[in-house]
Amino acid sequence: MIYDILIIGGGIVGLATALKIKESQPTLKVVLLEKEATLAAHQTGHNSGVIHSGIYYKPGSMKATNCIHGYQLLLAFCDQHEIPYDLCGKIIVATSAEEIPQLDKILERGHQNGLSGIKRLSVEAMKEQEPYVAGVDALLVPQTGIINYKQVSEKYAEIFCQQDGEIMLGEKVQDVQVKGAISTVITNHHTYDTRLVINCAGLYSDKIAQLTGQQVDLRIVPFRGEYYELVPDKQHLVNNLIYPVPDPNFPFLGVHFTRMIQGGIEAGPNAVLAFRREGYTRTALHMPEFVETLTWPGFQKVAAKYWQAGLGEIYRSFSKAAFTKALQKLIPAIREEDLVPAEAGVRAQACSREGGLLDDFLILEDAQAINVCNAPSPAATSSLSIGQTVSELALKRFV
């Protein structure tokens, strides 16, 4: 059999892409390959389940447009299929006067991105939202919510299969051979012929892109985000979601508090370099992958620029006291004994040769393949919009 489209990667973006293709062109033969025994096993299954509003992203960027459109599509999908979610809102808290100008910029960006209902909160209003928070100023973002993205992914997969889409688990792609208009995808078990490859491989998206023949002058650098959970008798300290004002000099949002849809309160994450692409623990090491990261010129430039912030993240990784101190900026009542280790996640962050951590989604295409080369947060919120974008690129080839 020759498939029309073969999708590599069974995370939420790959599944949303598969679903959108089948919705638009039900007669196409579409197969999705996932190397693990289950779907959504990596970034999708390890995130904290936040429905992002789109407030942070540069107006007109792929992140901004896909997050806001994807947000609307996601909520409509969940309403249609009775998937629980809660638009509980979040507050972004300035803990010092120096952070207020950055808070002003976030508010302006939210308005530019078309978000309504964002409110500036006085200290008194902030305390009404979150009685235990400490801050001098804050924003309330009512659009933010919580959800279980693994549950969403499983529903995408279910509908895709109902429409005669095929999902093959345990199929790790080892090579892609292009012969004219047909690509042969070779896995650890089988061989698949297809007219088009779509790469949604997340942490290995750069590797798969290279296999397809795409010229990609970037590398995926894995950053592990480590979390704690609040013990049950301290969960009253957090009502919903509490975020700091992000450091504009560091490409991550900082440690925050997240109420989870299944119950409990998560605290984190930090952002430390992982020693392998699927390095969910401090001791997880894959020497060739680690060496590849360290020798990538772009990473060396990132390390030179952010080494002080990076050392702080590493210190918090090994010191629960330091992690607790970072959380106490937002909630002073938190104590070390209130925190128990939770599951970590790994963020696939594309890094250019010039030393830029790519701030936007990146989709590259050539005659044989479409490669989703950078889709970190808010990709889960944006998944149906990214899937629609990729689907439209793919279906132009089948007119």
C-alpha positions as CSV (number, residue, x, y, z in Angstrom):
1,M,0.0,0.0,0.0
2,I,1.1,3.5,-0.7
3,Y,-0.3,6.0,1.8
4,D,-1.1,9.5,0.8
5,I,0.2,11.0,4.0
6,L,2.3,9.5,6.8
7,I,2.6,11.5,10.1
8,I,5.5,10.8,12.4
9,G,4.7,11.5,16.1
10,G,1.7,10.7,18.2
11,G,1.7,13.7,20.5
12,I,-1.1,16.2,20.5
13,V,0.2,18.2,17.4
14,G,0.6,15.0,15.3
15,L,-2.8,13.8,16.3
16,A,-4.5,17.1,15.7
17,T,-2.9,17.3,12.2
18,A,-4.1,13.7,11.4
19,L,-7.6,14.7,12.6
20,K,-7.8,17.9,10.6
21,I,-6.5,16.1,7.4
22,K,-9.2,13.5,7.7
23,E,-11.9,16.0,8.4
24,S,-11.0,17.9,5.2
25,Q,-10.3,14.9,2.9
26,P,-11.8,11.7,4.3
27,T,-10.8,9.7,1.3
28,L,-7.0,10.1,1.7
29,K,-5.1,7.2,3.1
30,V,-3.4,8.5,6.3
31,V,-1.3,6.7,8.8
32,L,0.3,8.0,12.0
33,L,3.5,6.4,13.5
34,E,4.4,6.6,17.1
35,K,7.5,5.0,18.5
36,E,6.1,4.5,22.1
37,A,3.5,2.0,23.1
38,T,1.1,4.7,24.0
39,L,0.1,8.1,22.5
40,A,1.0,11.4,24.1
41,A,3.9,9.9,26.0
42,H,6.3,12.8,26.0
43,Q,5.6,16.6,26.0
44,T,1.9,16.2,25.8
45,G,1.7,13.7,28.6
46,H,4.1,15.6,30.9
47,N,2.8,19.2,30.8
48,S,0.8,20.9,33.5
49,G,-2.5,21.1,31.5
50,V,-2.9,24.9,31.1
51,I,-5.1,26.3,28.5
52,H,-3.1,29.4,27.5
53,S,-4.8,32.7,26.6
54,G,-2.2,34.0,24.2
55,I,-1.3,37.0,26.3
56,Y,2.5,36.7,26.1
57,Y,3.1,36.2,22.4
58,K,4.2,38.8,19.9
59,P,1.1,40.1,17.9
60,G,1.0,38.5,14.5
61,S,3.4,35.7,15.3
62,M,2.5,32.1,14.7
63,K,2.3,31.6,18.4
64,A,-0.2,34.4,18.9
65,T,-2.4,33.6,15.9
66,N,-2.4,29.8,16.5
67,C,-2.9,30.1,20.2
68,I,-5.9,32.4,20.0
69,H,-7.5,30.5,17.2
70,G,-6.5,27.1,18.7
71,Y,-8.0,28.2,22.0
72,Q,-11.4,28.7,20.4
73,L,-11.2,25.5,18.5
74,L,-10.1,23.5,21.6
75,L,-13.0,24.8,23.7
76,A,-15.5,24.1,21.0
77,F,-14.1,20.6,20.6
78,C,-14.2,19.9,24.3
79,D,-17.8,21.1,24.5
80,Q,-18.8,18.9,21.7
81,H,-17.1,15.8,23.1
82,E,-17.8,16.5,26.8
83,I,-14.1,16.7,27.8
84,P,-13.9,18.6,31.1
85,Y,-12.0,21.9,31.4
86,D,-12.2,24.9,33.7
87,L,-11.6,28.5,32.7
88,C,-10.6,29.4,36.2
89,G,-8.4,32.4,35.1
90,K,-4.9,33.2,36.3
91,I,-3.1,36.1,37.9
92,I,0.3,37.4,36.8
93,V,1.9,39.0,39.9
94,A,4.5,41.7,40.1
95,T,6.4,41.1,43.4
96,S,8.4,44.4,43.2
97,A,8.0,47.8,41.7
98,E,10.8,47.0,39.2
99,E,8.5,44.4,37.5
100,I,5.6,46.8,36.9
101,P,6.8,48.1,33.6
102,Q,7.0,44.5,32.3
103,L,3.5,43.9,33.6
104,D,2.4,47.0,31.6
105,K,3.9,45.5,28.5
106,I,2.1,42.2,29.0
107,L,-1.2,44.0,29.5
108,E,-0.6,45.9,26.2
109,R,0.3,42.8,24.4
110,G,-2.9,41.1,25.6
111,H,-4.9,44.0,24.2
112,Q,-3.0,43.8,20.9
113,N,-3.8,40.1,20.7
114,G,-7.6,40.8,21.2
115,L,-8.0,39.5,24.7
116,S,-10.9,41.1,26.5
117,G,-11.7,41.1,30.2
118,I,-8.1,41.4,31.4
119,K,-8.1,43.4,34.6
120,R,-5.5,45.3,36.6
121,L,-5.7,44.2,40.2
122,S,-5.0,46.4,43.2
123,V,-3.3,44.7,46.1
124,E,-6.7,44.3,47.8
125,A,-8.3,42.8,44.6
126,M,-5.3,40.5,44.2
127,K,-5.9,39.2,47.8
128,E,-9.6,38.6,46.9
129,Q,-8.4,36.3,44.1
130,E,-5.5,34.7,45.9
131,P,-5.5,35.5,49.7
132,Y,-2.0,34.1,50.3
133,V,-0.2,35.8,47.4
134,A,2.4,38.6,47.9
135,G,2.7,41.3,45.3
136,V,2.5,45.0,44.6
137,D,0.5,44.8,41.3
138,A,-1.2,42.1,39.2
139,L,-3.2,41.2,36.1
140,L,-6.2,38.9,36.1
141,V,-6.4,36.9,32.8
142,P,-9.9,35.3,32.8
143,Q,-9.3,33.3,29.6
144,T,-6.7,30.9,31.1
145,G,-7.9,27.5,32.1
146,I,-6.9,23.9,33.0
147,I,-7.5,20.6,31.2
148,N,-6.0,17.2,30.7
149,Y,-4.3,17.2,27.3
150,K,-3.7,13.4,27.3
151,Q,-7.5,13.0,27.4
152,V,-7.9,15.5,24.5
153,S,-5.2,13.6,22.5
154,E,-7.0,10.3,23.0
155,K,-10.2,11.8,21.7
156,Y,-8.4,13.2,18.6
157,A,-7.0,9.7,18.0
158,E,-10.4,8.0,18.5
159,I,-12.1,10.3,16.0
160,F,-9.2,9.9,13.5
161,C,-9.5,6.1,13.7
162,Q,-13.3,6.3,13.3
163,Q,-12.7,8.1,10.0
164,D,-10.5,5.2,8.8
165,G,-7.2,6.8,9.8
166,E,-4.5,4.3,11.0
167,I,-2.3,4.6,14.1
168,M,0.7,2.3,14.4
169,L,2.3,2.2,17.9
170,G,5.8,1.0,18.7
171,E,7.1,2.2,15.3
172,K,10.3,4.1,15.7
173,V,11.4,5.8,12.5
174,Q,15.0,4.9,11.6
175,D,15.3,6.2,8.0
176,V,13.4,8.0,5.2
177,Q,14.4,7.2,1.6
178,V,13.1,9.5,-1.1
179,K,12.6,7.9,-4.6
180,G,10.9,10.4,-6.9
181,A,7.4,11.2,-5.7
182,I,7.4,8.4,-3.1
183,S,9.1,8.4,0.3
184,T,9.8,5.1,2.0
185,V,9.8,5.4,5.8
186,I,11.7,2.6,7.5
187,T,10.9,1.8,11.2
188,N,12.3,-0.7,13.6
189,H,9.5,-3.1,12.5
190,H,8.1,-2.2,9.1
191,T,8.4,-0.2,5.9
192,Y,5.8,2.3,4.8
193,D,5.5,4.0,1.4
194,T,3.9,7.5,1.3
195,R,3.4,10.4,-1.0
196,L,4.0,12.9,1.8
197,V,5.7,12.8,5.2
198,I,4.6,15.1,8.0
199,N,7.0,15.3,10.8
200,C,5.5,16.1,14.3
201,A,8.2,14.3,16.2
202,G,8.7,16.9,19.0
203,L,12.0,16.2,20.8
204,Y,13.3,14.5,17.6
205,S,11.8,16.8,15.0
206,D,15.2,18.1,13.8
207,K,16.5,14.5,13.4
208,I,13.4,13.4,11.4
209,A,13.6,16.6,9.3
210,Q,17.2,15.7,8.4
211,L,16.1,12.2,7.4
212,T,13.5,13.7,5.0
213,G,16.3,15.7,3.3
214,Q,15.1,19.0,4.8
215,Q,18.0,21.5,5.3
216,V,17.6,22.5,8.9
217,D,20.2,24.7,10.5
218,L,18.9,24.3,14.0
219,R,19.0,21.7,16.8
220,I,16.4,20.7,19.4
221,V,17.8,21.5,22.9
222,P,16.0,19.7,25.7
223,F,15.1,21.6,28.8
224,R,13.7,19.6,31.8
225,G,11.1,21.3,33.8
226,E,10.9,19.9,37.4
227,Y,7.8,20.3,39.5
228,Y,6.7,19.8,43.1
229,E,3.1,19.3,44.3
230,L,1.6,20.9,47.4
231,V,0.8,18.5,50.2
232,P,-3.0,18.2,50.6
233,D,-3.3,20.3,53.8
234,K,-1.5,23.2,52.1
235,Q,-3.5,23.2,48.8
236,H,-5.8,25.9,50.3
237,L,-2.9,28.4,49.7
238,V,-3.6,28.4,46.0
239,N,-7.1,28.9,44.5
240,N,-6.3,28.7,40.8
241,L,-3.2,29.8,38.8
242,I,-0.5,32.2,40.0
243,Y,2.3,33.3,37.7
244,P,5.2,35.7,38.2
245,V,6.1,38.4,35.8
246,P,8.5,36.6,33.4
247,D,12.1,37.8,33.2
248,P,12.4,39.3,29.7
249,N,16.1,38.3,29.6
250,F,15.2,34.6,30.1
251,P,13.1,32.6,27.6
252,F,10.9,30.8,30.2
253,L,8.0,31.9,32.4
254,G,9.5,31.1,35.8
255,V,8.1,29.0,38.6
256,H,4.4,29.3,39.2
257,F,1.4,27.6,40.8
258,T,-1.1,25.6,38.8
259,R,-4.3,24.0,40.0
260,M,-4.8,20.8,38.0
261,I,-8.0,19.5,36.5
262,Q,-7.6,16.1,38.2
263,G,-7.0,17.8,41.6
264,G,-3.9,19.0,43.4
265,I,-1.6,22.0,43.0
266,E,1.6,21.9,41.0
267,A,4.5,24.2,41.7
268,G,7.2,24.8,39.1
269,P,8.8,24.4,36.7
270,N,12.4,25.3,36.7
271,A,14.2,25.0,33.3
272,V,17.5,23.0,33.3
273,L,19.4,21.5,30.5
274,A,18.5,17.8,30.1
275,F,21.4,15.4,29.4
276,R,19.3,13.5,26.9
277,R,16.3,14.5,24.8
278,E,13.9,12.3,26.9
279,G,15.8,13.1,30.2
280,Y,13.0,13.2,32.8
281,T,15.4,12.7,35.7
282,R,18.7,14.4,36.8
283,T,20.6,11.2,36.2
284,A,19.2,10.4,32.7
285,L,22.2,10.6,30.3
286,H,22.6,9.8,26.7
287,M,26.2,10.8,26.0
288,P,26.0,11.2,22.2
289,E,22.9,13.5,22.6
290,F,24.5,15.5,25.4
291,V,27.7,16.0,23.5
292,E,25.7,17.0,20.4
293,T,24.0,19.7,22.5
294,L,27.2,21.0,24.1
295,T,29.0,21.2,20.7
296,W,26.2,23.0,18.9
297,P,27.4,26.5,18.2
298,G,24.0,28.0,18.9
299,F,23.8,26.3,22.3
300,Q,27.3,27.6,23.2
301,K,26.1,31.1,22.5
302,V,22.9,30.6,24.5
303,A,25.0,29.3,27.4
304,A,27.3,32.3,27.3
305,K,24.4,34.7,27.3
306,Y,22.3,33.0,30.0
307,W,24.9,31.3,32.2
308,Q,24.0,33.1,35.3
309,A,20.3,32.3,35.0
310,G,21.1,28.8,34.0
311,L,23.2,28.2,37.1
312,G,20.3,29.5,39.2
313,E,18.0,26.9,37.5
314,I,20.5,24.1,38.2
315,Y,20.9,25.2,41.8
316,R,17.1,25.1,42.2
317,S,17.2,21.6,40.7
318,F,19.5,20.3,43.4
319,S,18.3,22.5,46.3
320,K,14.7,22.1,47.5
321,A,15.4,25.1,49.8
322,A,16.3,27.3,46.7
323,F,13.2,26.1,44.8
324,T,11.1,26.9,47.9
325,K,12.6,30.3,48.1
326,A,11.7,31.0,44.5
327,L,8.1,30.0,45.2
328,Q,8.0,32.1,48.4
329,K,8.3,35.3,46.3
330,L,4.7,34.6,45.3
331,I,3.4,32.8,48.4
332,P,5.6,33.5,51.5
333,A,3.7,30.9,53.6
334,I,5.1,28.0,51.5
335,R,7.6,25.8,53.4
336,E,10.0,23.1,52.2
337,E,7.9,20.4,54.0
338,D,4.8,21.5,52.0
339,L,6.3,20.3,48.8
340,V,6.6,16.7,47.4
341,P,8.4,15.9,44.1
342,A,6.1,15.6,41.1
343,E,6.7,14.3,37.5
344,A,9.0,16.3,35.4
345,G,8.6,17.3,31.7
346,V,11.0,18.0,28.9
347,R,10.5,21.0,26.5
348,A,11.8,20.6,23.0
349,Q,13.3,24.0,22.3
350,A,14.8,24.7,18.8
351,C,18.1,26.6,18.9
352,S,19.5,28.2,15.8
353,R,23.2,28.1,14.9
354,E,23.4,31.9,15.6
355,G,22.4,31.3,19.2
356,G,18.7,32.1,19.2
357,L,16.2,30.1,21.2
358,L,13.4,30.2,18.6
359,D,10.5,32.1,20.1
360,D,7.9,31.2,17.5
361,F,6.5,28.0,16.0
362,L,8.5,26.9,12.9
363,I,7.1,24.8,10.1
364,L,9.4,24.0,7.1
365,E,8.4,22.2,3.9
366,D,9.9,20.9,0.7
367,A,8.7,18.6,-2.1
368,Q,8.8,15.5,0.1
369,A,7.9,16.6,3.6
370,I,6.3,19.1,6.0
371,N,8.4,19.4,9.2
372,V,7.0,21.0,12.3
373,C,10.4,21.9,13.7
374,N,9.5,24.0,16.7
375,A,6.3,23.6,18.7
376,P,6.9,24.2,22.4
377,S,4.2,25.8,24.7
378,P,1.5,26.8,23.8
379,A,1.4,24.0,21.2
380,A,-1.1,22.0,23.2
381,T,-3.6,24.9,23.4
382,S,-2.8,25.7,19.8
383,S,-3.0,22.0,18.5
384,L,-6.1,22.2,16.4
385,S,-5.0,25.4,14.8
386,I,-1.5,24.1,14.1
387,G,-3.1,20.9,12.8
388,Q,-5.3,23.0,10.5
389,T,-2.3,25.0,9.3
390,V,-0.3,21.9,8.5
391,S,-3.4,20.2,7.0
392,E,-3.9,23.1,4.6
393,L,-0.2,22.9,3.5
394,A,-0.5,19.2,2.9
395,L,-3.8,19.2,1.1
396,K,-2.6,21.8,-1.5
397,R,-0.6,18.9,-2.8
398,F,-3.6,16.7,-3.4
399,V,-5.8,19.1,-5.3
